[in-house]
Amino acid sequence: MGKSRIKPEDPFPEDLNQLEDNQVEVLNSKVHRQVEVEYVQEGTPDPETEHRQEEINEELDDRDLLSEVLTGDTGPVSLNNDAGTPEDSGSAETSVERNADSR
């Protein structure tokens, strides 16, 4: 996979979760470049390339969410009407579970 794109017939990792962040980002770039080539050459992307793009997008979304949870940036803060103090919108675990359940 040393080239700048990954064709549908090229090997693709079974479990993106096992890859380092930079490896997923490189793979994402290669798939996007392949999508562009397929649009130009065929007018539409190959179903395998589309599936790979969806898998990578999900993995990147999961990693972004995990990063937000680990850094404490879990989303908007609402005001507690009784005390007038900020109140967290939920625990980090609840946020991750909610996002996972919505898929």
Helices and strands as residue ranges (DSSP letters): G 16-18, H 21-42, H 47-71, E 78-79, E 86-87, H 92-101
